[in-house]
């Protein structure tokens, strides 16, 4: 229940391949996961961590938000509702509030000091709130995606993910004023939209993507001005190319994304300028799925995976292959980037408890840049549920 405190016992081991210290933060018998990799989950001082955990009272599968004190190893339960989007949840820049969507309809603002909740925005009748919604840097506005309810169905398998693309749902990209709840529709079209993101420190620029199986998307990344004008394609894919998991460098300087060719084992870290639309290759990399950078983009962490299957079903199902977290150091420039393995994540990349995301590592840096946070199911063979981990750099 909300406000319940639980004493955890962290477990630290040495990675068998790299020697790095890796600490499991969450209990072995409870399914837990981190939020999406570009959403704020640490307090600014790095001492507390917000995460999703299946401690009840709702029946499984159902995750609620918790706040873990990394010094005392004590977690307090923040929410106890049903169907909360714990992957999209994030903390406000001042550490005072948590925002998340409950039941695909209600955007909740939760005050951490009191655990008091208020509804900041309600999805209109006939629509469903989809995916990860992202605030501007000042946390006064948020962009999100709504899908017409007539076109919506739960995306709890990769096959259903594939079916949603072919359905070409009616979608709208919108912004909402977090103080007044007023909504502004930026773009409405038939065709699956996803991953809306304000550019950091630039409220006029909104990024979004054409969502769907990677090998069926020919231009994933798009930009549009907040008022709905100046829509532009970030990149037309080359024949056989897929671009995935784009994110803003936290200082707003560029968008970074993964590029790969379905007939080639190589993957590339690339950057995209939202003004000039210049695309640059930063470095080659192992087969990683998700990337996230530090504040200025000089350090990047990625989670190794398998080579894209490229099957005719275009399923997007994740494959195992590279079991490591990788660190890419670009401080010396793209001419001499250094790459090293941090530790094993050993994710099975499985759909688990009706979730396509709960086993994904989704790595990112701690506020001090000394550790990497990730979650995965690396110990399921030993009876350990998916959990959160910190790997020392």
C-alpha positions as CSV (number, residue, x, y, z in Angstrom):
1,X,0.0,0.0,0.0
2,X,1.0,3.6,-0.4
3,X,3.5,4.9,2.3
4,X,4.6,1.3,3.1
5,X,8.3,1.2,4.0
6,X,10.4,-1.8,3.1
7,X,13.9,-2.6,4.1
8,X,16.0,-3.9,1.2
9,X,19.3,-5.6,1.4
10,X,21.6,-4.8,-1.5
11,X,23.8,-7.5,-2.9
12,X,27.1,-6.6,-4.5
13,X,29.2,-9.0,-6.7
14,X,32.2,-8.7,-9.0
15,X,31.4,-9.0,-12.6
16,X,33.0,-12.3,-13.8
17,X,34.3,-10.8,-17.0
18,X,35.3,-7.2,-16.3
19,X,35.7,-7.1,-12.5
20,X,33.3,-4.2,-12.1
21,X,31.3,-4.0,-8.9
22,X,27.6,-4.7,-9.7
23,X,25.0,-4.2,-7.0
24,X,21.5,-5.6,-7.1
25,X,19.2,-3.1,-5.4
26,X,15.8,-4.8,-5.3
27,X,14.6,-8.0,-3.6
28,X,15.0,-11.3,-5.5
29,X,11.3,-12.4,-5.1
30,X,9.6,-9.2,-6.5
31,X,9.5,-8.1,-10.1
32,X,11.0,-4.6,-10.4
33,X,12.1,-2.4,-13.3
34,X,13.5,1.1,-13.9
35,X,11.7,3.8,-15.9
36,X,12.4,4.6,-19.5
37,X,16.1,5.5,-19.9
38,X,15.7,9.2,-20.7
39,X,13.2,9.9,-17.9
40,X,14.6,11.4,-14.6
41,X,14.6,8.8,-11.9
42,X,17.3,10.0,-9.4
43,X,17.1,12.9,-7.0
44,X,19.5,15.6,-8.0
45,X,22.0,14.6,-5.3
46,X,21.8,10.9,-6.4
47,X,20.8,9.6,-3.0
48,X,17.3,8.4,-3.9
49,X,16.0,6.4,-6.9
50,X,12.4,6.1,-8.2
51,X,11.5,2.7,-9.7
52,X,8.6,0.4,-10.5
53,X,7.9,-2.6,-8.3
54,X,5.3,-5.3,-8.1
55,X,4.7,-5.3,-4.3
56,X,0.9,-5.0,-4.6
57,X,-1.9,-4.5,-3.6
58,X,-3.0,-4.9,-7.2
59,X,-2.9,-8.4,-8.7
60,X,0.0,-9.3,-11.0
61,X,1.0,-8.0,-13.5
62,X,0.8,-4.5,-12.1
63,X,3.7,-2.2,-11.1
64,X,3.6,0.8,-8.7
65,X,6.1,3.5,-8.0
66,X,8.6,3.4,-5.1
67,X,11.4,5.7,-3.9
68,X,14.5,3.9,-2.7
69,X,17.0,5.6,-0.4
70,X,20.4,4.3,-1.6
71,X,22.1,5.1,1.7
72,X,19.6,3.4,4.1
73,X,18.5,0.8,1.6
74,X,14.9,1.6,2.6
75,X,12.1,2.0,0.0
76,X,8.8,3.7,0.4
77,X,5.8,2.9,-1.8
78,X,4.5,6.0,-3.6
79,X,1.4,4.7,-5.4
80,X,-1.0,1.8,-5.2
81,X,-3.3,2.3,-8.2
82,X,-4.0,-0.1,-11.1
83,X,-2.4,0.1,-14.6
84,X,0.1,2.8,-13.8
85,X,2.6,3.6,-16.5
86,X,5.7,3.2,-14.4
87,X,8.0,3.1,-17.4
88,X,7.0,6.6,-18.4
89,X,7.0,8.0,-14.9
90,X,9.6,10.7,-14.0
91,X,10.6,13.1,-11.2
92,X,10.4,16.9,-11.6
93,X,13.6,18.8,-11.8
94,X,13.2,20.2,-8.3
95,X,12.7,16.6,-6.8
96,X,9.3,17.7,-5.5
97,X,6.9,15.8,-7.7
98,X,6.5,12.6,-9.7
99,X,4.4,12.5,-12.9
100,X,2.9,9.3,-14.4
101,X,-0.2,8.2,-16.3
102,X,-2.7,5.9,-14.7
103,X,-5.0,3.7,-16.6
104,X,-4.2,5.2,-20.0
105,X,-6.3,8.2,-19.1
106,X,-5.2,10.3,-16.1
107,X,-1.9,12.2,-15.8
108,X,-1.1,12.2,-12.1
109,X,1.1,14.6,-10.2
110,X,2.3,13.2,-6.9
111,X,3.9,15.3,-4.3
112,X,6.8,13.4,-2.8
113,X,6.7,15.1,0.6
114,X,3.1,14.2,1.3
115,X,2.2,11.5,-1.3
116,X,-0.8,13.6,-2.2
117,X,-2.0,13.0,-5.7
118,X,-3.8,15.4,-8.1
119,X,-4.9,14.9,-11.7
120,X,-3.0,17.2,-13.9
121,X,-4.7,16.2,-17.2
122,X,-7.4,13.8,-18.4
123,X,-7.3,12.1,-21.8
124,X,-10.6,13.0,-23.5
125,X,-13.3,10.3,-24.1
126,X,-12.7,8.3,-27.2
127,X,-8.9,8.5,-26.8
128,X,-6.2,6.5,-25.0
129,X,-2.9,7.9,-23.6
130,X,0.0,6.0,-25.2
131,X,3.7,5.5,-24.4
132,X,6.1,7.8,-22.7
133,X,5.2,11.5,-22.2
134,X,8.1,14.0,-21.7
135,X,8.2,17.4,-20.0
136,X,10.1,20.5,-21.0
137,X,13.2,21.4,-19.1
138,X,11.2,23.7,-16.7
139,X,8.6,21.0,-16.2
140,X,5.7,23.4,-16.9
141,X,4.5,21.6,-20.0
142,X,4.5,18.0,-21.4
143,X,4.2,16.4,-24.8
144,X,2.4,13.1,-25.3
145,X,0.7,10.9,-27.8
146,X,-3.0,9.9,-27.8
147,X,-4.5,7.1,-30.0
148,X,-8.1,6.9,-30.9
149,X,-9.8,4.3,-28.6
150,X,-11.4,2.6,-31.6
151,X,-7.9,1.8,-32.9
152,X,-6.3,0.9,-29.6
153,X,-5.5,-2.6,-28.2
154,X,-2.9,-3.5,-25.5
155,X,0.6,-4.0,-26.9
156,X,1.7,-6.8,-24.7
157,X,3.4,-8.9,-27.4
158,X,5.7,-8.0,-30.2
159,X,3.1,-9.4,-32.7
160,X,0.6,-6.9,-31.4
161,X,3.2,-4.2,-31.8
162,X,3.5,-5.3,-35.4
163,X,-0.3,-5.3,-35.8
164,X,-0.6,-1.7,-34.5
165,X,1.7,-0.5,-37.2
166,X,-0.4,-2.1,-40.0
167,X,-3.6,-0.8,-38.4
168,X,-2.4,2.8,-39.0
169,X,-4.2,4.2,-35.9
170,X,-5.5,7.7,-35.7
171,X,-2.9,9.5,-33.5
172,X,-2.3,13.0,-32.2
173,X,0.7,14.6,-30.8
174,X,-0.2,17.2,-28.1
175,X,1.2,19.4,-25.4
176,X,-0.5,20.1,-22.1
177,X,0.1,23.0,-19.7
178,X,0.9,21.3,-16.3
179,X,-0.5,24.3,-14.4
180,X,-3.8,24.6,-16.1
181,X,-4.4,21.2,-17.8
182,X,-5.0,22.9,-21.1
183,X,-4.2,20.8,-24.1
184,X,-3.0,21.9,-27.5
185,X,-3.0,19.4,-30.4
186,X,0.3,19.8,-32.4
187,X,-0.3,17.2,-35.0
188,X,-3.1,14.7,-35.8
189,X,-2.7,12.0,-38.5
190,X,-3.5,8.4,-39.3
191,X,-0.3,6.5,-38.7
192,X,1.4,5.4,-35.5
193,X,3.2,8.1,-33.7
194,X,5.5,7.7,-30.7
195,X,8.3,8.9,-28.5
196,X,7.3,12.6,-28.2
197,X,10.1,14.7,-26.6
198,X,10.6,18.4,-26.0
199,X,14.1,19.5,-27.0
200,X,15.9,20.4,-23.7
201,X,16.0,24.1,-23.1
202,X,14.0,24.8,-26.3
203,X,10.2,24.6,-25.9
204,X,9.6,25.4,-29.5
205,X,11.1,22.2,-30.8
206,X,9.3,18.9,-30.4
207,X,10.6,15.5,-31.6
208,X,8.5,12.5,-32.3
209,X,8.8,9.3,-34.3
210,X,7.0,7.2,-36.8
211,X,6.5,4.1,-34.6
212,X,6.5,0.4,-35.8
213,X,8.7,-2.5,-36.8
214,X,12.2,-1.2,-37.6
215,X,12.4,-2.7,-41.1
216,X,9.1,-1.2,-42.2
217,X,9.8,2.4,-41.2
218,X,11.6,4.5,-43.8
219,X,11.8,7.8,-41.8
220,X,11.6,7.4,-38.1
221,X,12.7,10.7,-36.6
222,X,10.7,13.9,-37.1
223,X,10.7,17.4,-35.7
224,X,7.9,20.0,-35.5
225,X,7.5,23.4,-33.9
226,X,5.3,23.5,-30.8
227,X,2.6,25.4,-32.6
228,X,2.3,22.7,-35.3
229,X,4.2,24.4,-38.0
230,X,7.6,23.6,-39.6
231,X,7.3,19.9,-39.6
232,X,10.4,18.3,-41.0
233,X,11.9,14.8,-41.4
234,X,15.0,14.3,-39.4
235,X,16.4,11.6,-41.7
236,X,15.3,9.5,-44.6
237,X,16.6,6.0,-44.1
238,X,18.9,4.5,-46.6
239,X,17.8,1.3,-48.3
240,X,18.0,-1.5,-45.7
241,X,18.7,1.0,-42.8
242,X,16.9,1.2,-39.5
243,X,17.2,4.0,-36.9
244,X,16.0,3.4,-33.4
245,X,15.9,4.6,-29.8
246,X,16.6,8.3,-30.4
247,X,17.1,10.6,-27.4
248,X,18.1,14.2,-26.8
249,X,21.5,14.8,-25.3
250,X,20.5,16.4,-22.0
251,X,22.1,19.7,-22.8
252,X,19.9,19.9,-25.9
253,X,22.8,20.1,-28.3
254,X,21.8,17.2,-30.6
255,X,19.7,14.1,-30.9
256,X,21.5,10.8,-30.7
257,X,20.2,7.5,-32.2
258,X,21.2,4.0,-33.3
259,X,21.6,3.2,-37.0
260,X,22.1,-0.3,-38.4
261,X,21.7,-2.2,-41.7
262,X,19.7,-5.4,-41.8
263,X,22.3,-7.1,-43.9
264,X,25.3,-6.0,-41.8
265,X,26.5,-6.8,-38.2
266,X,27.7,-3.2,-37.6
267,X,25.8,-0.6,-35.7
268,X,26.5,3.1,-35.5
269,X,26.0,5.8,-32.9
270,X,24.8,8.9,-34.9
271,X,23.8,12.4,-34.1
272,X,21.2,14.7,-35.7
273,X,21.1,18.5,-35.6
274,X,17.4,19.6,-35.2
275,X,18.0,22.9,-37.0
276,X,20.3,22.0,-39.9
277,X,19.2,18.3,-40.0
278,X,22.8,17.4,-40.4
279,X,23.4,13.7,-39.6
280,X,26.8,12.6,-38.4
281,X,28.3,9.2,-37.5
282,X,29.9,9.5,-34.1
283,X,31.4,6.0,-33.8
284,X,30.9,2.3,-34.7
285,X,29.6,0.2,-31.8
286,X,28.7,-3.4,-30.9
287,X,25.1,-4.4,-31.4
288,X,23.4,-2.2,-28.8
289,X,19.7,-1.5,-28.6
290,X,19.3,1.5,-26.2
291,X,21.8,4.3,-25.7
292,X,21.9,7.2,-23.2
293,X,24.5,9.9,-22.7
294,X,25.8,12.1,-19.9
295,X,24.8,15.8,-19.9
296,X,27.0,17.0,-22.7
297,X,27.1,13.8,-24.8
298,X,30.8,13.0,-24.2
299,X,30.0,9.6,-22.5
300,X,27.4,7.2,-23.8
301,X,26.3,3.9,-22.4
302,X,24.6,1.1,-24.4
303,X,23.1,-2.3,-23.8
304,X,24.3,-5.1,-26.1
305,X,21.8,-7.3,-27.9
306,X,21.5,-9.6,-30.8
307,X,21.6,-8.8,-34.5
308,X,18.3,-7.8,-35.9
309,X,16.5,-10.8,-37.3
310,X,15.2,-9.0,-40.4
311,X,12.4,-11.7,-40.7
312,X,9.5,-11.2,-43.0
313,X,7.1,-10.9,-40.1
314,X,8.9,-7.7,-39.0
315,X,8.3,-8.6,-35.4
316,X,10.8,-6.3,-33.7
317,X,11.3,-9.1,-31.1
318,X,14.6,-8.6,-29.4
319,X,17.4,-11.2,-29.8
320,X,20.3,-12.1,-27.5
321,X,23.8,-12.0,-28.6
322,X,26.0,-9.4,-26.9
323,X,25.4,-9.6,-23.1
324,X,27.4,-6.5,-22.1
325,X,26.8,-2.9,-21.1
326,X,29.2,-0.8,-23.2
327,X,30.8,2.6,-22.4
328,X,31.7,4.9,-25.3
329,X,34.0,7.8,-24.4
330,X,33.8,10.6,-27.0
331,X,35.7,13.2,-25.0
332,X,38.7,12.9,-27.4
333,X,36.4,13.5,-30.3
334,X,34.9,11.1,-32.8
335,X,38.3,10.5,-34.5
336,X,39.5,8.6,-31.4
337,X,36.6,7.3,-29.4
338,X,37.3,4.6,-26.8
339,X,35.0,1.8,-26.1
340,X,35.0,-0.7,-23.2
341,X,32.7,-3.3,-21.6
342,X,31.4,-2.2,-18.3
343,X,29.7,-5.4,-17.1
344,X,27.4,-8.2,-18.2
345,X,23.6,-7.4,-18.2
346,X,22.7,-10.9,-19.6
347,X,19.1,-9.8,-20.4
348,X,16.9,-12.4,-22.0
349,X,15.0,-9.6,-23.7
350,X,11.8,-11.6,-23.1
351,X,8.2,-10.5,-22.9
352,X,7.5,-11.1,-19.3
353,X,4.2,-10.7,-17.3
354,X,2.6,-9.1,-20.4
355,X,5.3,-6.5,-20.7
356,X,7.6,-6.0,-23.7
357,X,9.9,-3.8,-21.6
358,X,10.4,-5.2,-18.1
359,X,13.5,-7.3,-19.0
360,X,15.2,-4.5,-21.1
361,X,18.3,-3.0,-19.5
362,X,17.6,0.7,-20.5
363,X,20.9,1.9,-19.0
364,X,21.7,5.4,-18.0
365,X,24.3,7.2,-15.8
366,X,23.9,8.2,-12.2
367,X,23.9,12.0,-11.5
368,X,27.6,11.9,-10.5
369,X,28.5,9.9,-13.6
370,X,30.3,7.2,-11.6
371,X,27.8,4.4,-12.1
372,X,25.3,3.0,-14.6
373,X,21.7,2.1,-13.6
374,X,20.0,-0.7,-15.5
375,X,17.3,-3.3,-14.9
376,X,17.0,-6.8,-16.4
377,X,16.3,-10.5,-15.8
378,X,19.9,-11.6,-15.7
379,X,19.3,-13.9,-12.6
380,X,16.0,-15.5,-13.6
381,X,17.8,-18.8,-14.1
382,X,18.5,-18.7,-10.3
383,X,14.9,-17.8,-9.4
384,X,15.5,-14.1,-9.1
385,X,12.9,-11.8,-10.6
386,X,13.8,-8.9,-12.9
387,X,15.6,-6.4,-10.8
388,X,17.5,-3.0,-10.7
389,X,21.3,-2.9,-10.7
390,X,24.1,-0.4,-10.4
391,X,27.4,-1.1,-12.1
392,X,30.5,0.9,-11.1
393,X,32.5,2.6,-13.8
